[in-house]
Amino acid sequence: MDESQSEAAAANSGGTTGLGQSRGLIKDAVLDRVSEAANVAQFVSFDPEARQRYARIHEHEPNHTFESVERAVETLLAASPDSSVNVRSFTPENPKSREFIYGLRTVEEAVAGVRRLAAEGLYTIVNETVNVNDGGVSGVALGDVIEVAPGDTPRAVEKPGTVSFARDMGLRLLEKVYHFRPALDFAPDLRVEFSIHPIRRGFRMQHTIVWELEQVGLTHSTAETRWPNKFSRFVGDKAFGLLVADMLGLPVPQTTVFARHLPPFTFGRATGTGETWIRTCPVVQDPGHYTTQRGWLDPFKLMHEEDPEATNIASVLAQEGVDAAFSGSLIVQADGEAKIEGTRGYGDKFMLGQVDLAVLPEETLAEVTRLYEEATRHLGAVRMEWVYGKDGRTWIVQLHRGQTSSQGSIIHKGEAAVYHRFDVREGIDELRKLIAAVEGRGEGIILVGQVGVTSHLGDLLRKAQIPSRVEQSL
């Protein structure tokens, strides 16, 4: 939906039921009641005689009485961060908006809208325009669950792609991303429709706007955080997975995210090396396609060069390096068992099939297994890339959810009439071409060489669901 449709949806959802004691009040009276407990979008309302009813405008007393419609609208426009207002109309017996006028920038336009709708016997609310595409998120909090999505109204929770968090974890994650804690410390028996914004706005000039408060009683719902979702696409798949890991207390190297749609934000723990790795962060997982480099690169130049249309890369990660003894990856196989593979030193070339597998020491396998078990306790089956440092500490450098179809040397199960042998020394880009050539033809691929089933080459074959296996060669 475009911005005007989004705002109209917010108008229809905002304050239609209100707190339990507000039932029976009409739309603007509910907003007045909600504003006693929370920050609401700035507004002034009028009856069908164009007489003022309620007002909430920053730096003015609640329900300050203005001498005229013109003066009220002028004051609201001046207080709006976007210098824009909307006019919505309704009747007492129907809280759903009637005509909705979006994005008015002059006093004359807004006043004309109020007077015309009043002449039709309608009540009106003039409120500041709240752009849902400003980099913030909207959603609902209830009980121990908080659900959000970017670029939409709180009604996003009724659509696919909304992400669900346990409330405390969600608030901590949003605080990490936005540099402020959302003002959502309401009782768990209240259903709260809200939006949060990088630029402060509303009657109290805060980052959080509450659109509706409804007392619904205690619930026993639990959150299950899954990705990809709309928010993971917004910040980037790798960034989201690592954020979740960090919020769960798992060891993630200190990471700064340079996102297209947000100011930079940082999470994770210092590793002590003082080195920087640059990792491109696609909207959704795209194994081995974009740059990973030890050492600094201009993140915005990199995004422009590798994704000039700004559609595939959501962000670039600048991550503190680990003094790696071993690095590798882990998947959960079809039988539910974890498979751990790796190499000596750094793992970027291992994931691309450019260095040989190593026999991993028992202590390394034990530490990676311990970390995996901790992650699965919170998330269920996971896939992850890990680094085992020379100091014995193990770090997560990528995290994804889900079990795979692999088993042993089989990457993806299935029978094929013809198998194409692929020498991994040809590189991952050549494998992409071969996959494109055989997809849909019922043919399979055998990876030949010292390559891991858990590598990015394996990821590509699993994603394409091509019958495939690894044939180790010396």
C-alpha positions as CSV (number, residue, x, y, z in Angstrom):
1,M,0.0,0.0,0.0
2,D,1.1,3.6,-0.5
3,E,1.5,6.1,2.3
4,S,-2.0,7.5,2.0
5,Q,-3.5,4.0,2.2
6,S,-1.3,3.2,5.2
7,E,-2.3,6.3,7.0
8,A,-5.9,5.6,6.3
9,A,-5.5,2.1,7.8
10,A,-3.9,3.7,10.9
11,A,-6.8,6.1,11.1
12,N,-9.3,3.2,11.1
13,S,-7.4,1.2,13.7
14,G,-6.3,4.0,16.0
15,G,-8.4,4.4,19.1
16,T,-11.5,2.5,17.9
17,T,-11.9,0.6,21.2
18,G,-9.6,2.2,23.7
19,L,-9.2,1.2,27.3
20,G,-11.9,-0.8,28.9
21,Q,-13.4,2.3,30.7
22,S,-13.5,4.1,27.3
23,R,-16.0,1.7,25.7
24,G,-18.9,3.7,24.2
25,L,-16.9,6.8,23.7
26,I,-16.6,8.1,20.1
27,K,-13.3,8.1,18.2
28,D,-11.8,11.4,19.3
29,A,-12.9,10.9,22.9
30,V,-11.0,7.6,22.9
31,L,-7.9,9.3,21.6
32,D,-8.3,11.8,24.4
33,R,-8.5,9.0,27.0
34,V,-5.5,7.1,25.5
35,S,-3.4,10.3,25.5
36,E,-3.6,10.3,29.3
37,A,-1.5,7.1,29.4
38,A,0.6,7.3,26.3
39,N,2.0,9.4,23.5
40,V,-0.6,9.8,20.7
41,A,-0.2,11.5,17.3
42,Q,-0.9,15.2,17.6
43,F,-4.5,16.0,16.7
44,V,-7.4,18.4,17.1
45,S,-11.0,17.4,16.6
46,F,-14.2,19.1,15.6
47,D,-17.9,18.4,15.7
48,P,-20.4,18.9,12.7
49,E,-20.6,22.6,13.6
50,A,-16.8,22.8,13.2
51,R,-16.5,23.5,16.9
52,Q,-13.4,22.2,18.6
53,R,-13.8,19.1,20.8
54,Y,-10.4,17.8,21.8
55,A,-6.8,18.7,21.1
56,R,-3.4,17.2,21.8
57,I,-0.6,19.4,20.4
58,H,3.0,19.5,21.7
59,E,3.9,22.3,24.1
60,H,0.2,23.1,24.6
61,E,-2.0,22.0,27.5
62,P,-4.3,19.0,26.9
63,N,-7.4,20.2,25.2
64,H,-6.1,23.7,24.8
65,T,-8.9,25.8,23.2
66,F,-8.0,27.6,20.1
67,E,-9.9,30.7,18.9
68,S,-10.7,29.3,15.5
69,V,-10.3,26.3,13.3
70,E,-7.7,28.2,11.3
71,R,-5.6,28.8,14.4
72,A,-5.9,25.2,15.6
73,V,-4.8,23.8,12.2
74,E,-2.0,26.4,11.9
75,T,-0.6,25.3,15.3
76,L,-0.8,21.6,14.5
77,L,0.9,22.1,11.1
78,A,3.7,24.0,12.8
79,A,4.2,21.3,15.4
80,S,4.2,18.4,12.8
81,P,7.7,17.1,12.2
82,D,6.7,16.5,8.5
83,S,4.8,19.8,8.2
84,S,1.8,17.8,7.0
85,V,-1.6,16.9,8.4
86,N,-4.5,14.6,7.5
87,V,-8.2,15.1,7.9
88,R,-10.4,12.0,8.7
89,S,-14.1,12.1,9.2
90,F,-16.5,9.8,11.1
91,T,-19.9,9.5,12.7
92,P,-20.5,8.7,16.4
93,E,-22.2,5.4,15.6
94,N,-19.4,4.2,13.3
95,P,-15.8,4.6,14.4
96,K,-14.5,3.6,11.0
97,S,-13.3,6.6,9.0
98,R,-15.5,8.0,6.3
99,E,-13.6,10.2,3.9
100,F,-9.9,10.5,4.6
101,I,-7.7,13.3,3.2
102,Y,-4.0,12.6,3.4
103,G,-0.9,14.8,3.4
104,L,-2.2,18.4,3.5
105,R,0.5,21.1,3.8
106,T,-1.4,24.3,4.0
107,V,-3.8,25.7,6.5
108,E,-6.3,26.6,3.8
109,E,-6.5,23.0,2.4
110,A,-7.0,21.5,5.8
111,V,-9.6,24.0,7.0
112,A,-11.5,23.7,3.8
113,G,-11.6,19.9,4.3
114,V,-12.9,20.3,7.9
115,R,-15.6,22.7,6.9
116,R,-16.8,20.7,3.9
117,L,-17.0,17.5,5.9
118,A,-18.7,19.3,8.8
119,A,-21.3,20.6,6.4
120,E,-22.0,16.9,5.6
121,G,-22.8,16.3,9.2
122,L,-19.5,14.6,10.0
123,Y,-17.1,14.8,12.9
124,T,-13.5,15.4,12.0
125,I,-10.0,14.8,13.4
126,V,-7.0,16.6,12.0
127,N,-3.8,14.8,12.9
128,E,-0.1,15.1,12.1
129,T,0.9,12.9,9.2
130,V,2.9,9.9,10.3
131,N,4.9,8.3,7.6
132,V,5.1,4.5,8.0
133,N,8.1,4.4,5.6
134,D,10.4,6.6,7.8
135,G,12.6,3.6,9.0
136,G,10.4,2.7,12.0
137,V,8.2,-0.3,12.7
138,S,4.6,-0.8,13.8
139,G,3.0,-3.6,15.6
140,V,1.2,-5.0,18.6
141,A,2.2,-5.9,22.2
142,L,0.2,-8.2,24.3
143,G,1.1,-10.4,27.2
144,D,4.7,-11.7,26.7
145,V,4.6,-11.2,22.9
146,I,5.5,-8.2,20.7
147,E,5.1,-8.4,16.9
148,V,6.4,-5.8,14.5
149,A,7.0,-5.1,10.8
150,P,8.5,-2.1,9.0
151,G,6.7,0.0,6.4
152,D,3.2,-0.6,7.6
153,T,0.6,0.2,10.3
154,P,-0.1,-1.9,13.4
155,R,-2.4,-4.0,11.2
156,A,0.7,-5.5,9.8
157,V,0.2,-8.2,12.4
158,E,-2.7,-9.5,10.4
159,K,-0.4,-10.2,7.4
160,P,2.3,-12.7,6.6
161,G,5.9,-11.6,7.4
162,T,5.5,-10.1,10.8
163,V,8.2,-11.0,13.3
164,S,7.3,-12.2,16.7
165,F,9.5,-11.8,19.8
166,A,9.2,-12.5,23.5
167,R,8.4,-9.0,24.8
168,D,11.7,-8.4,26.8
169,M,13.8,-9.7,23.9
170,G,11.9,-7.7,21.3
171,L,12.2,-4.5,23.3
172,R,16.0,-5.0,23.8
173,L,16.5,-5.8,20.2
174,L,14.6,-2.7,19.0
175,E,16.5,-0.6,21.6
176,K,19.8,-1.9,20.1
177,V,18.7,-1.0,16.5
178,Y,17.0,2.3,17.2
179,H,19.1,3.6,20.1
180,F,16.1,4.1,22.3
181,R,13.8,1.8,24.2
182,P,10.2,1.8,22.9
183,A,7.8,3.2,25.5
184,L,5.7,0.1,25.8
185,D,5.8,-0.6,29.6
186,F,2.1,-1.3,29.8
187,A,0.4,-4.0,31.8
188,P,0.4,-7.4,30.2
189,D,-3.4,-7.5,30.0
190,L,-3.4,-4.5,27.6
191,R,-3.3,-5.0,23.9
192,V,-1.2,-2.1,22.6
193,E,-1.2,-1.0,18.9
194,F,1.9,1.1,18.4
195,S,4.5,2.5,16.0
196,I,8.0,3.6,16.7
197,H,9.9,6.3,14.7
198,P,13.5,7.5,14.3
199,I,12.3,11.1,14.6
200,R,10.4,12.0,17.7
201,R,6.8,13.0,17.2
202,G,3.4,13.0,18.8
203,F,1.8,15.0,21.7
204,R,4.7,14.1,24.0
205,M,7.3,14.3,21.3
206,Q,8.6,10.8,21.8
207,H,9.7,8.0,19.5
208,T,6.8,5.7,20.3
209,I,3.2,6.5,19.3
210,V,0.3,4.4,20.7
211,W,-2.7,4.1,18.4
212,E,-4.9,1.9,20.6
213,L,-5.0,0.5,24.1
214,E,-7.5,-2.2,24.8
215,Q,-7.9,-4.2,28.0
216,V,-8.3,-7.8,26.9
217,G,-7.2,-9.8,30.0
218,L,-4.1,-12.0,30.5
219,T,-3.1,-14.3,27.6
220,H,-0.7,-17.2,27.5
221,S,0.7,-16.8,24.0
222,T,4.4,-17.4,23.4
223,A,6.5,-16.0,20.6
224,E,8.4,-18.0,18.1
225,T,11.0,-15.9,16.3
226,R,11.4,-17.0,12.7
227,W,13.2,-15.5,9.7
228,P,13.3,-14.5,6.9
229,N,10.5,-12.0,7.8
230,K,9.8,-8.3,6.8
231,F,12.1,-7.0,9.5
232,S,15.0,-9.3,8.7
233,R,14.7,-8.3,5.1
234,F,14.8,-4.6,6.2
235,V,18.0,-4.9,8.2
236,G,19.5,-7.8,6.3
237,D,19.4,-11.6,6.9
238,K,22.9,-11.9,8.5
239,A,22.3,-8.8,10.7
240,F,19.0,-10.2,11.9
241,G,20.3,-13.6,12.8
242,L,23.3,-12.2,14.7
243,L,21.0,-9.7,16.5
244,V,18.9,-12.6,17.7
245,A,22.0,-14.6,18.8
246,D,23.2,-11.5,20.7
247,M,19.9,-11.0,22.4
248,L,19.9,-14.6,23.5
249,G,23.3,-14.1,25.1
250,L,25.2,-16.1,22.5
251,P,28.8,-14.9,21.7
252,V,28.8,-12.7,18.6
253,P,31.8,-10.5,17.7
254,Q,31.2,-6.8,18.0
255,T,29.3,-5.8,14.8
256,T,28.3,-2.4,13.4
257,V,25.5,-2.5,10.8
258,F,25.5,0.1,8.0
259,A,22.0,-0.2,6.8
260,R,20.3,1.5,3.8
261,H,17.3,2.7,5.8
262,L,18.7,3.3,9.3
263,P,21.5,5.0,11.1
264,P,24.4,2.6,12.0
265,F,23.9,0.5,15.1
266,T,26.2,-1.8,17.0
267,F,25.8,-5.0,19.0
268,G,27.9,-8.0,20.1
269,R,31.1,-8.3,22.2
270,A,34.7,-7.2,21.7
271,T,37.0,-10.0,20.6
272,G,40.2,-8.1,21.4
273,T,41.8,-8.3,17.9
274,G,41.0,-4.7,16.8
275,E,40.7,-6.1,13.2
276,T,37.7,-5.5,11.0
277,W,35.9,-7.9,8.6
278,I,33.5,-6.5,6.1
279,R,30.5,-8.7,5.3
280,T,27.8,-7.8,2.8
281,C,24.3,-8.5,4.2
282,P,21.7,-9.5,1.6
283,V,18.0,-9.0,2.1
284,V,17.6,-12.8,2.2
285,Q,20.4,-15.4,2.4
286,D,22.3,-15.7,-0.8
287,P,25.3,-18.0,-0.1
288,G,28.7,-16.8,-1.3
289,H,27.3,-14.2,-3.7
290,Y,28.6,-11.0,-2.2
291,T,31.8,-9.7,-0.7
292,T,33.3,-10.9,2.6
293,Q,36.8,-9.3,3.2
294,R,39.3,-9.1,6.0
295,G,40.0,-5.4,6.3
296,W,38.1,-2.2,5.8
297,L,36.0,-1.3,2.8
298,D,33.7,1.7,2.4
299,P,30.3,0.1,3.1
300,F,28.2,2.4,1.1
301,K,30.5,2.3,-1.9
302,L,30.4,-1.5,-1.6
303,M,26.6,-1.5,-1.6
304,H,26.4,0.7,-4.6
305,E,28.9,-1.3,-6.6
306,E,27.4,-4.8,-5.8
307,D,23.8,-3.7,-5.7
308,P,23.3,-0.5,-7.8
309,E,19.5,-1.0,-7.9
310,A,19.4,-1.2,-4.1
311,T,17.2,-4.2,-4.1
312,N,19.3,-7.1,-2.9
313,I,21.7,-5.8,-0.2
314,A,20.1,-4.4,2.9
315,S,23.2,-3.5,4.8
316,V,27.0,-4.1,5.3
317,L,28.4,-5.5,8.5
318,A,31.7,-4.3,9.9
319,Q,32.6,-7.0,12.4
320,E,35.6,-7.3,14.7
321,G,37.7,-10.3,13.7
322,V,38.6,-13.3,15.8
323,D,42.1,-14.7,16.1
324,A,41.0,-18.0,14.5
325,A,42.5,-21.4,15.2
326,F,39.7,-23.1,13.3
327,S,36.6,-21.9,11.5
328,G,33.7,-23.6,9.8
329,S,30.0,-24.3,9.7
330,L,27.3,-26.5,11.2
331,I,24.0,-27.8,9.9
332,V,21.4,-30.1,11.3
333,Q,21.1,-33.2,9.0
334,A,17.9,-34.9,8.0
335,D,18.3,-37.4,10.9
336,G,18.4,-34.5,13.4
337,E,22.1,-34.8,14.2
338,A,24.5,-31.9,13.9
339,K,27.2,-32.0,11.3
340,I,30.3,-29.9,12.0
341,E,32.9,-29.1,9.3
342,G,35.8,-26.7,9.2
343,T,39.3,-25.7,8.3
344,R,42.4,-24.2,10.0
345,G,42.4,-20.4,10.4
346,Y,39.8,-18.2,8.8
347,G,36.7,-19.7,7.2
348,D,35.8,-17.5,4.3
349,K,37.7,-19.6,1.7
350,F,36.4,-22.8,3.3
351,M,32.8,-21.7,2.7
352,L,33.6,-21.1,-0.9
353,G,35.3,-24.5,-1.4
354,Q,38.7,-22.9,-1.9
355,V,40.6,-24.6,1.0
356,D,40.6,-28.2,2.2
357,L,38.6,-29.6,5.1
358,A,40.6,-30.2,8.3
359,V,40.3,-32.8,11.0
360,L,38.9,-30.7,13.8
361,P,40.3,-31.2,17.4
362,E,38.0,-32.8,20.0
363,E,38.1,-29.6,22.1
364,T,37.0,-27.5,19.1
365,L,34.1,-30.0,18.3
366,A,33.1,-29.9,21.9
367,E,32.9,-26.1,22.1
368,V,31.0,-25.8,18.8
369,T,28.6,-28.5,19.9
370,R,28.1,-26.7,23.3
371,L,27.3,-23.5,21.4
372,Y,24.9,-25.3,19.1
373,E,23.0,-26.9,21.9
374,E,22.6,-23.5,23.6
375,A,21.2,-22.0,20.4
376,T,18.8,-24.9,19.8
377,R,17.5,-24.6,23.4
378,H,16.1,-21.2,22.3
379,L,15.4,-21.6,18.6
380,G,15.2,-25.3,17.7
381,A,17.3,-26.6,14.8
382,V,19.8,-24.0,13.6
383,R,22.5,-23.6,11.0
384,M,25.5,-21.5,11.9
385,E,29.0,-20.4,10.9
386,W,31.5,-20.4,13.8
387,V,35.0,-19.4,14.6
388,Y,37.1,-21.1,17.3
389,G,39.7,-18.7,18.6
390,K,43.2,-19.4,19.7
391,D,42.1,-18.4,23.2
392,G,39.6,-21.3,23.2
393,R,36.5,-19.0,22.8
394,T,34.0,-19.9,20.1
395,W,32.0,-17.3,18.3
396,I,28.9,-17.2,16.0
397,V,29.4,-15.3,12.8
398,Q,26.2,-16.4,11.0
399,L,23.0,-17.9,12.4
400,H,20.0,-19.3,10.6
401,R,17.0,-21.4,11.6
402,G,16.0,-24.8,10.2
403,Q,17.0,-28.4,9.6
404,T,18.5,-29.4,6.2
405,S,17.9,-32.3,3.8
406,S,21.6,-33.3,3.9
407,Q,22.8,-36.6,5.4
408,G,26.5,-37.7,5.5
409,S,28.0,-37.0,2.1
410,I,24.6,-36.4,0.5
411,I,23.8,-32.7,0.1
412,H,20.2,-33.1,-1.1
413,K,18.4,-36.4,-1.4
414,G,16.9,-37.6,-4.6
415,E,17.5,-39.7,-7.7
416,A,18.7,-38.4,-11.0
417,A,19.1,-40.1,-14.4
418,V,22.2,-38.0,-15.1
419,Y,24.8,-36.6,-12.6
420,H,27.1,-33.8,-13.6
421,R,30.5,-33.9,-11.9
422,F,31.7,-30.5,-10.8
423,D,35.3,-29.8,-9.8
424,V,35.0,-27.4,-6.9
425,R,38.2,-25.7,-8.0
426,E,36.1,-24.1,-10.8
427,G,34.5,-21.9,-8.1
428,I,31.1,-21.0,-6.8
429,D,30.1,-18.8,-9.7
430,E,30.6,-21.6,-12.1
431,L,28.5,-23.8,-9.9
432,R,25.7,-21.2,-10.0
433,K,25.8,-21.5,-13.8
434,L,25.6,-25.3,-13.7
435,I,22.7,-25.2,-11.3
436,A,20.8,-22.8,-13.6
437,A,21.4,-25.1,-16.5
438,V,20.1,-28.3,-14.8
439,E,17.3,-27.0,-12.7
440,G,14.0,-28.5,-13.6
441,R,15.6,-31.2,-15.8
442,G,15.7,-33.9,-13.1
443,E,19.5,-34.0,-13.3
444,G,22.0,-34.1,-10.4
445,I,25.4,-32.7,-9.4
446,I,28.4,-34.3,-7.7
447,L,30.8,-31.9,-6.1
448,V,34.3,-33.3,-6.5
449,G,37.1,-32.1,-4.2
450,Q,37.9,-31.3,-0.7
451,V,34.7,-29.4,0.1
452,G,32.2,-29.4,2.9
453,V,28.6,-30.5,2.7
454,T,28.0,-27.5,5.0
455,S,29.8,-25.0,2.7
456,H,28.1,-22.3,0.5
457,L,28.3,-24.7,-2.4
458,G,26.2,-27.1,-0.4
459,D,23.9,-24.3,0.6
460,L,23.3,-23.5,-3.1
461,L,22.4,-27.1,-4.0
462,R,20.1,-27.5,-1.0
463,K,18.3,-24.2,-1.9
464,A,17.9,-25.4,-5.5
465,Q,16.8,-28.9,-4.3
466,I,19.0,-30.6,-6.8
467,P,20.0,-34.2,-6.1
468,S,23.6,-33.9,-5.1
469,R,26.4,-35.3,-3.0
470,V,30.1,-34.7,-2.3
471,E,32.8,-37.0,-3.6
472,Q,36.0,-36.3,-1.7
473,S,39.2,-36.3,-3.8
474,L,42.8,-35.8,-2.7
